[in-house]
Amino acid sequence: MPKVLISDKMSPRAEQIFREQGVEVDVKTGLAPEQLKAVIGDYDGLVIRSATQVTAEILEAAGRLKVVGRAGIGVDNVDIATASKRGVIVMNTPYGNTVTTAEHAIALMMAAARMVPQATASMKAGKWEKTRFEGVELYQKTLGVIGTGNIGSLVIERAHGLKMHVIAYDPYISKARADDLGVELVDLDALFARADFITIHTPLTDATRNLINAANIAKMKDGAIVINAARGGIVNEDDLYEALKSGKLRAAALDVFAKEPVGEHKLLTLDNFICTPHLGASTVEAQVNVAIQVAEQISAFLLRGVVQNAVNIPAVAEADLPVLQPYINLGERLGMVLGQLADSGLKRVAIEYAGEVSGLNTKPITTAVLKGILQNVLPETINMVNAPFLARERGIEVEQSTRELADELRSRVRVQLVMDRGPLEVAGTLVHGHQPRLVSINDMDLEMGLSGRMLYVANVDQPGLIGQLGTFLAAHNINIASFHLGRERPGGRAASFLAVDTPLDPPLLEKLRGLPNVLEARMLTL
């Protein structure tokens, strides 16, 4: 009989489900690291929330451990690299708290619109300030939703029930998916200009960090209301303070902050600012749901070998993994390039396998491509299990084909991403048997490794551009580690990838885009 340890406090339903399934379970919460290290060798499974730190040292002592299950979404407290190296599957429960987080965003929006916390505090202070707390209605107002994943789509559904007009910014969904949601897709500037309420439902990435900043707040309607129940750091809190203090924004409501716990914060001094201490997932139902899900998932794996919501393992047989893993890595990294360069609604992903790779089980490679495309742009935790599902849910068609020959290469993986604005294509191969290489982008030949921090520049092929680029980076104290260039023809389009020691922030990228003949500039993390 497999044996599981529950090391964090959670609903007793988890323990009950394990026993019903025939899994032996111990509940030992509040263990110090040394105590956990001393006992972890007795268990096949470990169930955690956010308190237990599953470090490399703990994993090294876990001789029997096969799976770690997180009752919740985030797995920041698990050393996933070490777990993967030791063959320990790490699972999470990404769907247990979507409803409660969506409802919390709606609650914050209503509370900010009607100044409910401020009026409550006033009455508790013995006052009756009826004329002071004049609110605004949600009815027939425009709600701008940034990010239409699981939580964002639930917010949209509920906003329709409130008779709001919903517009959305999400460059990674198709027009068909937007129609299914009943939203009007707009660009970010249009959303800022038109929305009376703005709610955020994206992950925190380099692209979304400080998304709500002074420049973008200036584009918003006077009197707009901003809500963030997604991730701290997406809203620049200093810029938000100034906008609220000046009256540019009527109100704001945050459930998440760049630094938590918050302690003293100047936002807390403002009457038109309301907040909660990261309560998005804090409901009785959500806590029960994630406990049930993690217990069912771990039981299914330990008893029947079924893998669900794993964040670190592809769905392939163990015997096939040594051959497939380098191609899975290649596919994911090609997808990451496309996902970070895409900027409009995704319609189709077409993958061609040529040469030796065409004779392998390509399904997990295709899944890895989708994971790479989606993982930097969706608020959900993307893994090898849910990537195909999320692609289908968002109306993204997936096609794959094979060819026996790969030109001069032993194997080649070509991925075309079709978007509203047109196609974007990359191709890659393996060198020395396992190292991924990019060999072309939009039919422009080049060769570069697929790792590290890269500056991507698209430009018109004209003399002097490379010199201008080097001078620009040197002027801003940014060192170039390597440079890779491809072009379609003399005087046509060209593309450059520069490995840089320091990332370019958004204002600096905007300056770079202003150089003559530069068409596009982006930072990529691979």
Number of C-alpha atoms within 10 A of each C-alpha: 9 15 19 27 23 21 19 20 17 20 18 12 17 23 21 14 19 22 14 11 13 13 20 16 21 14 15 12 16 13 14 11 14 10 11 21 18 13 14 21 16 15 20 22 26 25 26 26 22 17 13 22 17 23 16 16 13 23 21 15 16 23 14 16 23 19 23 26 26 28 30 24 20 15 22 10 15 22 17 21 12 17 23 14 10 16 14 22 23 25 26 26 23 21 18 23 22 22 18 21 26 24 17 22 25 20 14 25 25 17 19 26 23 17 22 16 15 18 18 11 11 16 12 10 9 8 11 11 11 10 7 11 14 11 15 13 10 19 13 13 18 19 25 29 27 20 24 27 22 19 25 24 21 19 26 25 16 15 19 17 10 13 13 17 20 24 23 28 25 24 21 25 24 22 20 14 19 21 11 11 18 17 22 15 22 16 15 17 12 16 26 22 17 19 23 23 26 23 27 24 28 25 22 19 16 16 17 16 18 20 19 21 17 18 10 15 20 15 15 23 18 15 15 22 25 27 26 26 26 26 22 21 20 25 24 17 21 13 17 22 22 14 21 20 18 10 14 18 23 23 26 27 24 25 21 24 22 15 9 10 10 11 7 8 10 9 19 14 11 12 13 22 23 22 21 14 13 18 14 21 22 14 15 10 15 22 19 18 20 27 28 23 24 27 25 16 19 30 24 15 16 19 13 9 10 12 19 22 23 23 19 18 19 21 15 13 9 8 8 11 15 10 14 21 17 18 30 22 20 28 30 24 26 29 28 25 23 24 23 20 17 20 15 19 25 27 23 19 24 16 24 19 25 22 19 15 24 19 12 15 13 21 14 20 26 29 26 28 30 30 27 28 29 26 20 22 23 21 22 23 22 23 23 24 21 20 24 22 13 19 23 13 14 23 19 25 17 17 13 14 12 16 15 14 16 18 10 8 14 15 21 27 26 22 25 20 23 20 22 16 11 11 15 17 20 22 25 26 27 21 13 6 10 15 15 23 21 23 21 20 25 17 14 18 17 18 16 18 17 20 14 11 18 26 20 18 21 20 21 17 20 14 10 10 16 14 9 14 15 13 13 16 16 12 10 10 11 16 16 16 11 12 14 14 17 21 22 15 10 11 12 11 19 23 25 20 23 20 23 19 15 13 19 19 12 16 9 15 17 14 11 21 18 13 14 13 15 19 16 16 23 21 23 23 16 17
